[in-house]
Amino acid sequence: MKKLDTYFHKAISTIISICLLLSMSLNAHSQEFNAGLNLGYWHCQGSNYYSVGGNFEFRPKHAYFSINTDPFVLFDKTYATFTEPIYLKLNIGNKFRVCPSAGGFVRTSGNYGWLLGIQIEFRINQKFILFSKNELYADHWKDTYYGHFGENYTYINQGRSLMFSVGVKMKWKK
């Protein structure tokens, strides 16, 4: 139970830090802020997960890079896991964009790791943007190996998974 409380406190402190950083950047002059919703499908080691989440993008006007966070919840048949990724995205194009991205993430399950992705965006009008994301998540977590003679060894295990999601964003600040 103590381990779960520690992960929960780490996730909450990360979210609070991100919110403070985002609120400071929203007050800065000549920033662009996009927010939206996305739905996703995640295939991981023989299991199928579905996700629902938000999308927040902070970008200085006319900059090629933006800071993004897409908090989402993964749903399985028996449980749900909250994931908080933060990544940099390279914006290539204007009305139709192809955007490679790289960053890291933490989960309430205790997993953490890095992600690589590509986003395809299509601007409908001045306010709304449709997007599709394909991301590779590399999860790391602690496992225990139980020896034959009573020794226990802790090691870092890893797994990779692909996530596909679609969504819509709206420009809140130009």
C-alpha positions as CSV (number, residue, x, y, z in Angstrom):
1,M,0.0,0.0,0.0
2,K,2.9,2.3,0.8
3,K,4.3,1.8,-2.7
4,L,1.0,2.8,-4.3
5,D,0.8,5.9,-2.2
6,T,4.4,6.9,-3.3
7,Y,3.5,6.5,-7.0
8,F,0.3,8.4,-6.5
9,H,2.1,11.3,-4.8
10,K,4.7,11.4,-7.6
11,A,2.0,11.5,-10.2
12,I,0.1,14.3,-8.4
13,S,3.3,16.4,-7.9
14,T,4.1,15.9,-11.6
15,I,0.7,17.1,-12.6
16,I,0.8,20.1,-10.3
17,S,4.3,21.1,-11.7
18,I,3.0,20.8,-15.2
19,C,-0.1,22.9,-14.5
20,L,2.1,25.6,-12.9
21,L,4.4,25.6,-15.9
22,L,1.5,25.8,-18.3
23,S,-0.2,28.7,-16.4
24,M,3.1,30.7,-16.5
25,S,3.5,30.1,-20.2
26,L,-0.1,31.1,-21.0
27,N,0.6,34.5,-19.5
28,A,3.6,35.1,-21.7
29,H,3.1,37.3,-24.7
30,S,2.8,35.8,-28.2
31,Q,2.2,32.2,-27.3
32,E,-0.2,29.8,-29.0
33,F,-2.3,27.4,-26.9
34,N,-4.2,24.5,-28.4
35,A,-6.4,22.1,-26.3
36,G,-8.5,19.1,-27.4
37,L,-9.7,15.6,-26.8
38,N,-8.5,12.3,-28.2
39,L,-9.6,8.6,-28.3
40,G,-7.1,5.9,-28.7
41,Y,-6.4,2.2,-29.2
42,W,-3.4,0.5,-27.7
43,H,-2.2,-3.0,-28.4
44,C,0.3,-4.3,-25.8
45,Q,1.6,-7.8,-25.4
46,G,-1.6,-9.6,-26.5
47,S,-4.0,-7.2,-24.7
48,N,-6.1,-4.5,-26.2
49,Y,-6.6,-1.2,-24.3
50,Y,-8.7,1.8,-25.1
51,S,-7.8,5.4,-24.0
52,V,-9.6,8.7,-23.5
53,G,-7.6,11.8,-22.9
54,G,-6.8,15.4,-23.4
55,N,-4.3,17.2,-25.6
56,F,-2.5,20.4,-24.7
57,E,0.0,22.2,-26.9
58,F,2.1,25.2,-26.1
59,R,4.0,26.9,-28.9
60,P,5.6,30.3,-29.4
61,K,4.1,31.9,-32.5
62,H,5.8,30.9,-35.7
63,A,8.1,28.4,-33.9
64,Y,8.9,25.0,-35.3
65,F,8.9,23.2,-31.9
66,S,6.0,23.0,-29.4
67,I,5.8,21.5,-25.9
68,N,2.9,19.0,-25.6
69,T,1.2,17.0,-22.9
70,D,-1.5,14.5,-23.6
71,P,-2.8,13.1,-20.3
72,F,-4.9,10.0,-20.9
73,V,-6.5,7.0,-19.1
74,L,-5.9,3.5,-20.4
75,F,-8.9,1.2,-19.8
76,D,-8.6,-2.6,-19.5
77,K,-11.3,-5.1,-18.6
78,T,-10.3,-5.0,-14.9
79,Y,-8.5,-1.7,-14.2
80,A,-7.6,1.8,-15.5
81,T,-4.2,3.5,-15.6
82,F,-3.5,7.2,-15.8
83,T,-0.6,8.2,-18.1
84,E,1.1,11.7,-18.2
85,P,3.4,12.1,-21.3
86,I,5.4,15.3,-22.0
87,Y,7.1,15.6,-25.4
88,L,8.6,18.0,-27.9
89,K,6.9,18.1,-31.3
90,L,8.4,19.4,-34.6
91,N,5.8,21.2,-36.6
92,I,6.3,20.9,-40.4
93,G,3.7,22.4,-42.7
94,N,0.9,24.9,-42.3
95,K,-2.7,23.6,-43.2
96,F,-1.5,20.0,-43.4
97,R,1.2,19.1,-40.9
98,V,3.5,16.1,-40.4
99,C,4.9,16.3,-36.9
100,P,7.5,13.9,-35.4
101,S,7.7,13.9,-31.6
102,A,9.9,12.6,-28.8
103,G,9.6,12.7,-25.0
104,G,8.9,10.8,-21.8
105,F,6.0,9.6,-19.6
106,V,5.0,8.3,-16.2
107,R,2.1,6.1,-15.3
108,T,0.2,5.6,-12.0
109,S,1.1,1.9,-12.3
110,G,4.7,2.8,-11.6
111,N,5.9,2.4,-15.2
112,Y,7.9,5.1,-16.8
113,G,9.8,5.5,-20.0
114,W,10.2,7.3,-23.3
115,L,8.1,7.7,-26.4
116,L,8.6,8.4,-30.1
117,G,5.7,9.4,-32.4
118,I,4.4,11.0,-35.5
119,Q,1.3,13.2,-35.7
120,I,-0.6,14.1,-38.8
121,E,-2.7,17.3,-38.4
122,F,-5.2,18.9,-40.7
123,R,-6.5,22.4,-40.0
124,I,-10.2,22.7,-40.7
125,N,-10.5,26.4,-40.2
126,Q,-8.7,29.1,-38.0
127,K,-9.9,27.4,-34.8
128,F,-10.2,23.6,-35.2
129,I,-7.5,21.0,-36.0
130,L,-8.1,17.3,-36.6
131,F,-5.2,15.0,-35.8
132,S,-4.0,11.4,-35.8
133,K,-1.2,10.2,-33.6
134,N,0.9,7.0,-33.8
135,E,3.3,6.5,-30.9
136,L,5.8,4.0,-29.7
137,Y,5.9,3.7,-25.9
138,A,8.9,2.0,-24.2
139,D,7.8,1.1,-20.7
140,H,10.2,0.3,-17.8
141,W,9.2,-1.2,-14.5
142,K,10.7,-3.0,-11.5
143,D,10.3,-6.8,-11.3
144,T,11.6,-9.3,-8.7
145,Y,13.3,-12.5,-9.5
146,Y,12.9,-15.2,-6.8
147,G,16.0,-17.4,-6.5
148,H,16.0,-21.1,-5.5
149,F,17.8,-20.5,-2.2
150,G,15.7,-17.6,-0.8
151,E,17.5,-14.7,-2.5
152,N,15.3,-12.1,-4.2
153,Y,16.7,-9.9,-7.0
154,T,15.1,-6.7,-8.2
155,Y,15.7,-5.7,-11.8
156,I,14.3,-3.2,-14.4
157,N,12.1,-4.9,-17.0
158,Q,10.9,-3.3,-20.2
159,G,8.3,-3.6,-22.9
160,R,7.3,-1.7,-26.0
161,S,3.9,-1.0,-27.4
162,L,2.2,1.0,-30.2
163,M,-0.7,3.4,-29.6
164,F,-2.9,4.9,-32.3
165,S,-5.3,7.8,-31.5
166,V,-7.4,10.4,-33.2
167,G,-8.8,13.6,-31.9
168,V,-9.6,17.3,-32.4
169,K,-7.9,20.4,-31.0
170,M,-9.1,24.0,-30.7
171,K,-6.9,27.1,-30.7
172,W,-7.6,29.0,-27.5
173,K,-5.0,31.6,-27.7
174,K,-3.2,32.9,-30.8
